[in-house]
């Protein structure tokens, strides 16, 4: 399918049959993928937080303890350390009594929160922030929409859009790859392949459920009947859903993405909790995600052309994006390299034998 698409936004497939001696992979041709870049961004953010914490000598935080959104406890002076230990011992003795009082009188959460230290209350009230900066997420979303638009313009649906399939090219821009699940857009999306987490509601079928199987059979028969009458399908909205999941994964932590997808698949309106990362998103971005892309009904999702005209992308030079001339406010090449190096180090550490597992050699 990729061979039928023209442009710089699609990675051509590698033919291993005609060149069996080729032992390279897509990752060796590219600089990594978007997942690597997101991992590298997390590492860079943690390193920046550690550097900022190390400069604050009054807090006495070590670089290893610093991480994004993890508050740092003030350093205890040596003169008060013994007093703190004795105080903790007295508190530990009183804990069973306090648990009994709480169980009998069932104090409300509001009352128990009033007894928390002011520093802890301030930490709980601190709102979360989006994972990626909004300008970086907008630039990456514009490139993702452009790449998918190239595929849709050719009458093809990708059906497996996810960060793993967005390569970081040598020029620092994204490129769509892995067309193993691609098909003509006129083919029905019901029950067709992809990655379950990124599948649209019309794609995913829970074959372990009797009622889901029955619903699948009924919908398949109806679609076969409609196809026999000469009507054509349009499965491109499934890619729009997957783009919405991908963009959500760039911005929100996994629990919030899971909650938003569960509500969207059920056709319910999802309201982010106050102080969450989703609540911190701009109103235009929330509208783009939860109304224009993650809509349960395929016909209610925006097309690629409508996505480009959305208010969130106001000011985007789409001609420059199409020509890969729009600069990105994020260095994907460096971040992808950092993420791949960290993944390789973690894999090597996991494969290394544990010192505890070493068999001692008895001396004669």
N, C-alpha and C positions, 0 to 999 in steps of 0.2 A: 504493500500500500504506500509506503514512503516513497517508492520510486515514481509514483504517479503525481507527486506534489513537487512543485517548483518553489525555490526560494531558499533563504539562508536560515530559516527558522525550524527546519526539520533535519535531524541527523539521518543520513543515508544508512541503510542497513549494511552490515558486513557479510559478505558471502563467503562462508567458511568452506563451502563445498568445492568451489572452483579454486580456492587457495587453501588447501588443507595444512600447508606449512605455516600459515599465519597463526601465531599464538598470542596476538594482542587482543585487547578487549576495548569496549567503548570507553571505559574509564581511563585507559592509557592514551586514547586519542583525545579525550577531553580533560579538563582540569578537575573533574569531580561532578557531583550533582547538587541539586538544591538542598537535599538532606545534609550532605557534608557541609555546605555553607551555613546552614542553620546551626549545626553542631559547633562549627567554628565560631559563629557569632556568640553562642552561649559561653564558650571558653573565653573569648575575648572580653565579654561583659564581666565574667567572673574575675578575670585578671585585672580589669580596670577597677572593679570594686575593691579587690585586694590591695592594689596600689594606693587607692584613695584612703583605705582604712589604715594602711601602714604609715601614711603621712600624718595621721592624727595621733600623735604620741600620747595625748591625754587619755585616749580610749584604751590604749594598750592592746590592740588587736593584732593577732598574727596574720600573716598572709594566707595561711592555710584555712583559717576560720572564716575569712571574708568571702561572701558570695552574694549575688544579687538578691534583694528582698529578704536577707537574713540579718536581723538587727545584731549589733555588737554590744556585748555587755561591758560596762565600765570595769576598769582594772581595780582590784581590791588592794589596798595598801597592806604592807606586812604587819603594821601595828594593830590593825583591826581584824586580821585573818583568824586569830584564835577566838576572838569574841564571836565572829560569825559562825565558827564551828560549834561553839557551845550553844548559840541561839538555834542553830539547825537541829541539834540534838533535842533541845526542849520542845521544838515544834514537832519533831517526829513522834515524841511521846504523847503529845496532845492530839495528833491526827486521828486515832481511833475514836476519841471522844467527839471530835468535830464531825466525823462521818456519821456517828450515831445521832447527833443533834440534827444534821442535815436530813437524815433519813426520817426522823420523827416529824420535824416541822416542815420538811420539803420546801426549803427556801427557794425562791424563784431565781432564775438565771440573772435577773436584773439586780437582785440583792447581792448575789455572789460576785457579780461583776463590780459592784461598788467597793468590795473588799480587796480588789486586785490593786497592785501598785500602780501609780499613775503612769510609769513608763510602759508597763504591759498594756494598759488601756490605750495608750497612744499608738502602740505598735499594731493593735488589732484594728484601730480606726484608720490606719494608713491604707489608702486605696492602692490597688494593684495597677500596673502599667502594661500596655501592650508589649508583646515579646519583641517585635521589630519596631523601629521608629516608623511613624506613619508615612513620611516621604519615601523611605526605602520600600515599604510594603506597596505603596502606590506604583512606584517604578517597576517593581517585579511583577505586580498584577497586570500592568500595561503590557509588559513583554509576554506574559503568559497568554493574555487575551489575543495578542497579535499572532503568536505561534498557533494557537488553536483556530483562530480565524483563517489562517492559511490552509489548515486541514479542512475546515468546514467549507471553504470556498471551492475546494476540489470535490465536494460531494462525499466526503469521507468523515466518519466519526471515529475518534481514537479509542474510547471506551476503557482506558486505563491511565487516566491523567492522575499524577501524584508527584510529590517532590522527588522521588527516586528516578522518575522518568524525565526530569528536566535537567539536562546536562549544563554544566558551566563550560562554555566554549573558550577557545584561546583568546578571543577578543573581550572576554569578561561578561558576555551576555548569555542569556538562556537559549537552549535549543531543545526541542522536543524529540524524544527517541522512543524506541520500543513500540513498534506497531504490530505486535503479535496478536492483539485483540481487535485491531481495526477492521472495519467493515463498511460497506456502502451505507450512507446515511438513510437510504430508503428502506433499510432492513430494520425490523423491529428490535428494540432494546430489551425486550422481556427475557429475563433469565440468561442474558448473555454475559460473557466473561469480563473480568476486571479484578480489582482488589476490593474486598468486601467493605472495608472501612470507607472507601471513596465512592462506592456504588450509589447510584440514584435509586429512589424507591421503585421505579419501574424496572430496574435491573435486578435488584437483590431479591432472591427467593430463599426462604428458610425451608429447605427440603426435609428437615427433621420434624416439621410440624404437619399434622394431618390437614388442618384447615388451610395452611399456606400452600400445601400441595394441591388441594382442591381448588383454591382460588387461582393458582397458576394454570391448572388445566382448563378452567373456564375462560380465563383471559386469553390463553393461547388459542382456544377454539374460536373465540370471537375475532381475534386478530387474523386467524387463517381465513375466516369467512369474509372479513372486510378486505383482505388482500385479494381474495378470489373475485371480488366485485370490481377490482381495478384500482382501489384506493392505495396510495403509497404512504408509508410511514416516514416520520422524521425523528430519528433518534439522537440528533445533535443536542437537544436539551440535557441529555445525560452527561455530556462533557461539561456543560455549564454548571451542573450540580457538583461534579468533581472539582472544577475550578474553585467553586465556593468553599469546598472542604479544604482544598490546598491553601487558599488564602486565609481561612480560619486558623489552620495549623501554623501559619506564619505569625499570627498575632496573639493567639489565645493559648492558655495551658490546656492540656489534654482533657481534664474533667469538664471544663467549660465547652470545649468543642463537642464532646460526647453528649452533654446535656442539650446543646443547641441542635445537634443532628437528631436526637431522639424526639424532640418536640417537632422538628420540621417533618420527619417521616410520619408522624402521627397527625400532621396537619394542624398543629396547635401553634399559637403565637408564643414565642419564648421571650421572657423578660429577664435580662441579666440581673443578678443580685447586686445591690448597691455596694460599691467598693471593689467590684470585680474588674478584671481586665476588659471584659466585653462592655461594661458600663462606661469605661474610659474611652471607648472608641468614638470618633465623631459621628454625628447623626447621619451624615451622608453615607459613611462607610457601613454603619449598621443597616441602613436601608438597602444598600447594594448587596450585602451578604444575605440577610434574613428575609428580604422580600424579593429581590431580583434574581438571586442565584439559588438559594436553598428553599425554593418553593416546592411543595409536595407535588403539585400538578405540573407536568412538563410544559404545558402551554402557557403557564403563568411565569415561567422563567424568561429572563431577557435573552435575546439573541446577542451574538457578538457585536453587531452594529449598534444595538441598543445599549449594550454595556459601555461601549466607547462614548456614547452620548450621555452617560449618567453624570449626575452632578458631582460625584466624588472625583471624577477624572477631568474636572474643569481645569483648563490651562495646560493639559497634556498635548504635546505636539505629536500627533499620531503618525505624521509623515516621517518625522525624525526617528520615532520608535521603529517604524517599519524598515527604515534604512539602517537600523542599528547604529544610529548616530547620536541618539539621546544618551547623555552620560548618566550612569547610575550613581546614586549617593552612597553606594556600598561596594566594597571591593570583594566581589564574589570569588575571584581567583585565589586571593590570599586566605579568605575564610574557608573555602573548600579544601585548600591544602592543609590548613590547620585542623579541620575536622577529620580529614582522612588520616593524618598523622596520629591524631589522638585515637581514632578507631583502630589503627594498626598496632599502636602501643598497647591498647586494652586487649586486643586479640592475642598479642604475644605474651602478655602477662597471664592471660587465662590459660594459654597452652603450656606455659612453663610449669614444671613440676613443683609442687609445694615442698618447702623445706621439711615440714612435718611428715611428709610422705616418704622421705628418703630412708632407706633401710641402713641402719648402722652396720659398719663392718667390724667384726670382732677381731681383736688383736690376739695373735698367737702368744 
